[in-house]
Amino acid sequence: MPALTLLRQQPRTLLLTAAALPLALAVVDDVRVRRQLEVARRDQLTGLPCRDGLTTYCTRQLAARRRNGDLLVLALDGNGFKAINDAYGHAAGDQVVVTLAHRLHQWCAARRGLAARLGGDEFGAAVPVPREQFAQEMTSLRSHIDRPVPVAGLLLPFTVSIGAAYAADLPGRPFGDVLRAADVSMYKVKSGEEPFPYLGTAADADTKAVNGRRPGRPGTALLEVPDDRHA
């Protein structure tokens, strides 16, 4: 190629490169920000998504109407978790939570579902489970999780209570209602009011909340703040 042509093309190449550089930097910065937001949305102890991540995932599933018929929402709560913290310390409690998170994630990932930590030893999940396999799969989940947890050379016995609700049983309802039905289902199983496995209903979803939580949860003994907006 003639030298004169190369000289003419070089400034154009430099201009194009200079113009493309801010765009490339913007893309890199956008990816970095997205990654930071993703990390921020994850629970620092377990690495699982937090409640917002589970809500976003399920809301998208419901909006897209994909697998609605078999989208099962789960609520899990540890049994005797406070006793472990009191007897062995919070480091042992953290190890129990991490182990529970890992086992739940394993089970959900094998079924193309999502597990999340809601707080403390409370977890939520959303998994496609055909109704005819509901009882079998719930038994499988409980067996997978209800195993001793190795902590500092000890094997600490640990079990969970599990509640469930199908999104299809609450048509048109927001994800929060489905999760509440699963949470009430879990509480009824935990208290012995219903046998395991028990499916939450629309009536369970309508259970009155106290301070934003199901009655009986820690913190619900506080008086509700009256709503004066309509006074």
N, C-alpha and C positions, 0 to 999 in steps of 0.2 A: 504494500500500500504506500503511495507517495507520502513523503514526510509532511508536505503541506496539508494533505487531507488529515493526517494524524493530529497535526497542530490545531486544525479547525475543530476536530471532534473532541479533543481533550477538555476544552472549556465547557462544552455541552455536557460531557460526562460528569465533570465536577459539579455543574449546576444541578444535574439530576440527582447526583449523590447527596448534595447539600439539601435538596428539597425533600428527599426521601428520609434523611436522618431523623428529623423531628417526628415523623410518622412512626418510624421504627422504635424510637425511644418511647413514644406514647404507648405503643402496643406492649412493649416490655414493661412499662410502668403499670399499665392496666392489668397485665398478668400478675405482677407483683402484688398489686392491691387486692386482686381477687383471691390470691393465695393467703394473704394476711387476713382477709375477711373470713375465709374458709377455716383457718386456724382459730380465729376468734370465736367462731360458731361451735367449735368442738370443745368437749369437756377436757380440761387439762389433765385430770387424773387418768381417765380411761381412754381418751382419744376418740370416743364415740361422739356423734352429733348430740347437741343439746335439744331441749324441747322445741326450739325454733326450727331446727333442722328436720325433726320428725313432722312438725306441723306443715312446713313447706312441701316436703315430700308427699305427704298424704293429700294435701290440698290440690297439688298438681295431679295426682292420681284420680281424685274425684272429679276434677274439672275436665280431665281428658276422657273420663268414663272408661278407663282401661281397667280390666280385671275387677270392676266394682263388685261383681257377684261373689268373688272369693277373696276380696281384700279384708283380711282379719287384723284388727288392731288389738294389741296386747298391753296389759299393765302388770308389772311384776313388782313385788315388795318382799324384802328379806324378812325372815322369821328369826327373832332373837338377835338382831344385829347390835342393839345397844348393849346387850350382855357381853358380846365379844369385845366391844370397845372398852367396857368397864373392866373386864377380866384380863385382857391381853394388851390393851392400849390402842391408840388410834392408828399406829402404823400397821398393826394386824388388821384393824378394820379396813384400812385402805387396801391392803392386799386382798381381802375378801371381795371388796367392791371391784377391783381390777379383774380378779378371777371370774366373778360373775359376769362382768362386761364381756370378757373374752369368750366365755362359753355361749352367751346369748348371741354375740356377733357371729360366731361359728355357725350356730344353728340357723340364724336368719340368712346369712350369706349363702348357705347351701340351698336355700329356697328362694333366692333372689329377693330377699326382703331387707329391711333396714331396722337396725337396733339403735336406741338412743338412751342416754342417761337423763332422767328427769330431775334428779337431785338425791343426795344421800344414797340409800340403798334401793331407790326407786328407779325402775327402768320402764321404757315403753318400746314398742316395736310394731311394725306393719309388715305383714307377710301374706302372699297369696296362698290360701289354703282352701282347696275344694271342700264343700260342706260334708261330703261323705267321708272325708279323711280327718274331720275336725277332732274327734275324740282320740284317734290314733296319734295325730300330730301333737296334741297337747300332752299326751302321756309321754311321747318321745322327748318333748321339750323339758318336762319336769325331770325325767330320768337323766337327761344330759346335764342339767344344772344342779340337781340335788345330790351332790357328791362332796365328800370332805375337801376342805381347802388346805393345802400345805402352807404352813406359816412357821418359820424358824424351827424346822425340824418336827413340828407338831402337825397333826391332821385335825383341823377344826371342823366338826360337823356343821353343816349349813344347808338350809332349805329355803325355798321361796314360795310365796303364794302367787298364783297366776289367775288373772281375769282376762276375758276376751269379749269382743263385740264385732260383728260384721257390719261394715259400712252400709251394705245393701239393706240391712234391717232398719236403718234410719235414713231413708231416701230424702235427699234435699237438705239434710242437716249438715251443719259445718263440722269440720274434723273435731273441734273441741267437744262437741256433744258425743261423738263416737268414743273419744278417749275417756270421757266421764263414764259412759256406760261400761267400758272395760274396767275402769277403776272401781266402780261400784260392784261389778262382778267379782273382782279380785277381793274386795272387802268382805263380800258375802261368803266367799269360799274360805277366807282366812278366819272368819268368825264362826264358821260351821253352819251358817244359815242356809247355804246351798252346797250340794256336793260338787266335787271337781270332776270334770270340767263343766263350768256354767257359763252360758252365753248371756251377756248383758242385753237388756231390752230398751225400748224407747222410754219406758217408765223409769228404768235405772238412769238413763241419760237426763231425765227431768228431776232427779233427786236434788233437793234444795242445797245450794252451796252456802257455807258460812265462811266469811272472809275469803271467798274465792276457792275454798277447799271443801271436799266432801266431809260431812259431819263425822266426827271421830278422829280425823287427822290431827296431828299436833298443830297447835296454833288456833284451833277452832273454838277453844274455850273463851277466847277473847270476845268481848262484845262487838257486834257489828256496828260499823259507823253508819249512822242514819244518812239517807240520801235526801238532802234538802233542796235539790234542784227543782223539784216540782211542788215545793211547799208554797 
